[in-house]
Amino acid sequence: ADVTREAIHLAEQHGIVFIDEIDKICSHGESRSSADASAEGVQRDLLPLIEGSVVNTKHGNVNTDHILFIASGAFHTASPSDLLPELQGRLPLRVELDSLTEDDFYRILTEPQANLVFQQIKLLETEGVSVEFQDEAIREMARIAALANSSVENIGARRLHAIMEKIVEEISYYAPEFVDDFRAGKPTAGLKAKYEIKTVEGQERPVIVINKNIVKEKVGSLLEESNFDRFIL
């Protein structure tokens, strides 16, 4: 009971609530539809929470008067001014974020403790394969992510997931056969022509090296701009 009371107190005094994709509940322009009416209803439901009210939870009542609410959205087809005026008034500080740069993507891939590169290495280890990402490969992934977002479609850091899937797709698919062939001393599942494969003394599993050229080969197509001229009459 003491822990619950302390938790409620901390939530009330220091809590932060992040509301993502708030642009999805905006009404679009002057045209009205049932979807717009539903979106407006969601906004009106959020309003008392942000203004400050007492919310009944299974752990007890929580007062939202001093909780910090942060809302975000891409606002591609709508603008913040399309929100209810009352809701806009309760979210007075507006900040426009810049697109992620190549350096930002590199930091995302290297600085977090459980970054995307680390996750893929650990996932492939469950298949008996060790993967080594060279720094130049990580730099190339960051460069391609930034260029693809600027030239194709800006989907933020999610671009890195698409790039990583392309890079490890073949390795993941052939991993069981690759390990068996390697241990039997046979040609390794057709991967050796593309990948540098090395062994580490005292380690049974093979190590596949991902370099800059592999990244270019696997995900270079993401940078190809679509040509829609042939569809125009």
C-alpha positions in Angstrom: 0.0 0.0 0.0 2.8 2.4 0.8 4.5 1.6 -2.5 1.2 2.3 -4.4 0.7 5.6 -2.6 4.3 6.6 -3.4 3.9 5.6 -7.0 0.7 7.6 -7.4 2.3 10.6 -5.7 5.3 10.4 -8.1 3.1 10.0 -11.1 1.0 13.1 -10.1 4.0 15.3 -9.3 6.6 14.1 -11.9 4.7 12.2 -14.5 5.1 12.7 -18.3 2.5 11.4 -20.7 3.6 11.2 -24.4 0.7 11.2 -27.0 2.1 10.1 -30.4 0.4 10.6 -33.8 -2.0 13.2 -32.5 -2.4 14.4 -36.1 -4.5 11.3 -36.8 -7.3 12.8 -34.8 -7.4 16.1 -36.6 -10.4 17.2 -38.7 -9.3 17.9 -42.2 -10.3 21.3 -43.6 -13.9 22.4 -44.1 -15.2 19.0 -45.4 -16.8 17.0 -42.6 -17.3 13.3 -42.4 -18.1 10.6 -39.9 -14.3 10.0 -39.4 -13.8 13.7 -38.6 -16.7 13.6 -36.1 -15.1 10.5 -34.4 -11.7 12.2 -34.4 -13.2 15.3 -32.7 -14.8 13.1 -30.1 -11.4 11.6 -29.2 -10.0 15.1 -28.9 -12.9 16.1 -26.5 -12.1 12.9 -24.5 -8.5 13.9 -24.2 -9.3 17.5 -23.2 -10.2 16.9 -19.5 -7.2 14.7 -19.0 -4.8 17.4 -20.3 -6.7 20.2 -18.5 -6.4 18.4 -15.2 -8.8 15.9 -13.7 -9.0 12.9 -11.4 -8.6 9.6 -13.2 -9.8 6.4 -11.5 -7.4 3.5 -11.9 -7.1 0.1 -10.4 -4.4 1.4 -8.1 -6.4 4.5 -6.9 -7.3 7.9 -8.1 -4.6 9.9 -10.0 -4.8 13.7 -10.3 -3.5 14.9 -13.7 -3.2 18.6 -12.7 0.6 18.6 -12.6 1.4 15.8 -15.2 3.3 17.0 -18.3 1.6 16.1 -21.5 3.6 16.0 -24.7 1.9 15.4 -28.1 3.6 14.8 -31.5 2.6 14.1 -35.0 3.9 14.3 -38.6 1.0 16.6 -39.7 1.5 15.7 -43.4 -2.2 16.1 -44.3 -3.3 18.3 -41.4 -1.8 21.1 -39.3 -1.8 21.8 -35.6 -4.4 24.5 -36.2 -6.9 21.7 -37.2 -7.0 20.6 -33.5 -9.8 21.8 -31.3 -9.0 25.4 -30.1 -9.4 24.3 -26.5 -6.9 21.5 -27.0 -4.5 23.9 -28.8 -4.7 26.2 -25.8 -3.7 23.4 -23.4 -0.7 22.5 -25.6 0.8 26.0 -25.9 4.5 25.2 -26.7 5.0 24.1 -30.3 8.3 22.8 -31.7 9.1 21.7 -35.2 11.8 19.0 -35.3 14.4 18.7 -38.1 14.8 15.6 -40.1 17.4 13.0 -38.9 20.8 13.5 -40.4 23.5 10.9 -41.3 25.3 11.6 -38.0 22.0 11.1 -36.1 21.4 7.7 -37.8 25.0 6.7 -37.0 24.5 7.6 -33.3 21.2 5.6 -33.3 23.0 2.6 -34.6 26.0 2.8 -32.2 25.2 4.6 -29.0 22.2 2.8 -27.4 23.2 -0.2 -25.4 20.8 -2.5 -27.2 21.1 -0.8 -30.6 19.8 -2.3 -33.8 23.2 -3.7 -34.8 23.6 -5.4 -31.4 20.1 -6.9 -31.7 20.8 -8.5 -35.1 24.1 -9.9 -33.9 22.4 -11.6 -30.9 19.5 -12.8 -33.1 21.8 -14.5 -35.6 23.9 -16.0 -32.8 20.8 -18.1 -31.9 21.2 -19.6 -35.4 24.8 -20.4 -34.7 26.2 -17.6 -36.9 28.3 -14.7 -35.7 28.1 -11.5 -37.7 30.6 -8.6 -37.5 29.5 -5.2 -38.7 32.4 -3.1 -39.8 32.3 0.6 -38.9 32.4 1.6 -42.5 29.2 -0.6 -43.1 27.4 1.2 -40.2 28.4 4.5 -41.7 27.1 3.5 -45.1 23.8 2.4 -43.5 23.4 5.8 -41.9 24.2 7.5 -45.2 21.7 5.5 -47.2 19.0 6.0 -44.5 19.5 9.8 -44.6 19.5 9.9 -48.4 16.4 7.6 -48.7 14.5 9.7 -46.3 15.3 12.9 -48.2 14.7 11.5 -51.7 12.0 8.8 -51.3 9.9 9.2 -48.2 10.8 10.5 -44.8 9.9 7.8 -42.3 12.4 8.7 -39.7 14.4 6.1 -37.8 12.1 3.4 -39.0 14.2 3.5 -42.2 17.0 1.7 -40.3 14.8 -1.3 -39.7 14.1 -1.7 -43.5 17.8 -1.4 -44.3 18.8 -3.9 -41.6 16.2 -6.4 -42.8 17.6 -6.2 -46.4 21.2 -6.7 -45.2 20.6 -9.8 -43.0 17.8 -11.3 -45.0 20.0 -13.7 -47.0 22.1 -14.6 -44.0 19.0 -15.4 -41.9 17.5 -17.5 -44.6 20.6 -19.6 -45.2 21.9 -19.7 -41.6 21.1 -23.4 -40.8 22.6 -24.8 -44.0 25.5 -22.3 -43.8 26.4 -23.6 -40.3 26.1 -27.2 -41.2 28.2 -26.8 -44.4 30.9 -24.8 -42.5 31.3 -27.4 -39.9 31.4 -30.2 -42.5 34.1 -28.3 -44.5 31.9 -27.9 -47.5 31.3 -24.8 -49.6 29.2 -22.5 -47.5 25.7 -22.2 -49.0 26.8 -20.0 -51.8 27.5 -17.0 -49.5 31.3 -17.0 -49.6 31.4 -15.2 -53.0 29.8 -12.2 -51.5 30.8 -12.2 -47.8 34.1 -12.3 -46.1 33.9 -15.3 -43.8 36.5 -15.8 -41.1 37.1 -18.0 -38.2 38.2 -17.1 -34.7 40.5 -19.4 -32.8 38.7 -21.3 -30.1 35.3 -20.5 -31.6 33.3 -23.1 -33.6 30.9 -20.8 -35.3 31.8 -18.9 -38.5 32.0 -15.1 -38.5 30.4 -13.3 -41.4 31.8 -9.8 -42.0 29.4 -7.1 -43.2 31.4 -4.4 -45.0 30.5 -1.2 -47.0 30.2 -3.1 -50.3 27.7 -5.6 -48.9 25.5 -2.7 -47.6 25.6 -1.0 -51.0 24.7 -4.2 -52.8 21.8 -5.1 -50.5 20.1 -1.7 -50.1 21.4 0.6 -52.8 18.1 0.1 -54.6 16.4 2.2 -51.9 18.0 5.2 -53.4 16.5 4.7 -56.9 14.0 7.5 -57.5 10.7 6.4 -58.9 9.9 7.7 -62.4 6.2 8.3 -62.8 6.4 10.1 -66.1 5.2 7.0 -68.0 2.0 7.0 -66.0 1.1 10.5 -66.9 -1.4 10.8 -69.9 
